[in-house]
Amino acid sequence: MSISSWNRLIVVIVLAGVTSFTTAAGAAAHEPTSPPNEPTGRPPAVQRALDEVVAAGAPGAIALVRVGDRTIRLSSGFGNLAPKTPIRAGDRTRIGGMTKSFTATVVLQLVGEGKLALDDTVEQWLPGVISNGAAISVRQLLNHTSGIFDYTKDPRVLGPYFDDFPNNLTMIFDLHEGVRIAAEHGPQFAPGTGWSYSNTNYLLLAMIVEAATGNSIGSELTARIFKPLQLGHTSYPTSSRINGSYVRGYLPVDSTLLDLTALSPTLFGASGAILSNAHDVARFYRALLQGYLLEPELLEAMQTIDPVATDPPGAIDAGIIGGGWGLGLLRETFPCGDAWGHDSETPGYMTAAWTSQDGTRQVVVFVNTNVDHDEPVAAAMRNVLITAYCAA
């Protein structure tokens, strides 16, 4: 693999999960409405925009558009290139940084149950794990104002997976080692004084959840979110194996497409491991915004944006203006108004899901490649999001 290829792979991992585009806790959660109707027609503007993503160079793309109780699912291109297989709107994909919204919801449910508090420190729950853990709160982990180094930026994390490509892609990663590597780098800034997207924050949150409940983060996600919302296509995998219908993920390197589908989800854990489809992702964000997963004051806390997390440099560089990071939930400003959700770049995939404040308007888009923000595929994906959310 050439030096330029290696550098691109490093950038891919560093950006994993970074934005690139425009019920009471403990109670049984349920959907606020019956399953959506499926209209027979397709909005031509959205389909054209989705086709343009493929024309720009992506193998395939999926879009889900929902207004009220009407949902339309669209697709274009291929989900697998060997052999060429049409991508399907119900196929599962690795959703990367969207995982953080799920993890944050579990944390806030535990806050609602009195099992931990947003002002609890890392040191209280994980003694000695981070040198300045007594100065870092759970809240600061959730909104990336902790100043903790992102372990994925250290080449020791990514390097072994590509030493014998593709044979090493399935290696299991020890997330505790990721935290240890991050701790070696020391604080990037004093907690609460700046903003920096760090996957390490969510590894620590998973460790705190496990300390507070005695259960793994995967089991808590399943019991609190996946099962109550009947997210039948959603899982927290601990190996590279994927059953059923799914989308393969590709990275363009040196005029070729590397298949990174098998890259172990253990590399990201609670910061980016979830496997899901567009329907389940939309269902989750709709239930969250409509108050079926959190008490009102906790949902309000989730949507409260620290001034240092409003239009931070990383977001501005990605072309996001008017947005900001809440507690595992992002605000995005579209031409037609604000929306809430998350988006992500993870090796082989770009994903985005945005939902209106009342949960009645949604767009979810999956693309099975990931590219730089200024490349045609990324621009075409942004166009799908704006067209679908504002003109549907």
Number of C-alpha atoms within 10 A of each C-alpha: 10 9 8 11 13 14 10 18 19 18 16 21 21 23 23 25 28 23 27 29 25 25 19 16 20 15 13 15 22 15 18 14 10 7 11 13 12 11 10 6 7 11 14 10 14 23 19 13 22 28 22 21 26 21 16 15 16 27 24 28 29 29 29 25 24 23 17 12 13 14 18 20 22 20 23 25 23 22 29 19 17 9 8 11 13 16 24 20 22 21 20 24 28 30 29 31 29 29 27 28 25 24 26 24 24 25 28 28 23 19 16 18 13 9 13 20 16 16 11 15 22 25 17 13 21 15 12 12 15 21 15 19 20 16 16 24 21 24 25 24 29 27 29 26 26 30 24 30 24 21 27 25 19 17 12 12 19 19 14 13 20 15 12 10 12 14 12 16 21 19 17 16 19 13 21 14 12 22 23 14 20 23 19 12 13 14 17 14 15 14 20 21 12 17 26 20 26 28 31 29 27 26 25 25 25 24 20 22 22 17 14 14 13 11 12 14 24 19 13 19 19 17 15 20 24 21 15 15 20 16 18 12 19 23 16 21 17 16 17 16 12 14 7 7 14 20 29 26 28 25 24 18 16 12 7 9 15 17 20 20 24 19 23 22 27 21 25 27 26 32 30 29 26 26 20 23 25 28 23 19 25 23 18 22 25 26 21 26 22 20 19 23 31 26 17 15 10 20 21 14 15 23 20 17 19 17 14 18 23 19 18 20 14 16 22 15 14 16 17 21 17 16 22 24 30 25 27 27 26 25 24 24 15 19 10 10 11 15 23 23 28 30 27 25 30 29 28 28 27 32 31 28 24 29 25 22 19 12 23 15 23 28 30 27 27 28 32 30 28 25 25 16 17 12 12 18 23 24 18 20 30 21 19 26 27 19 20 26 25 15 11 17
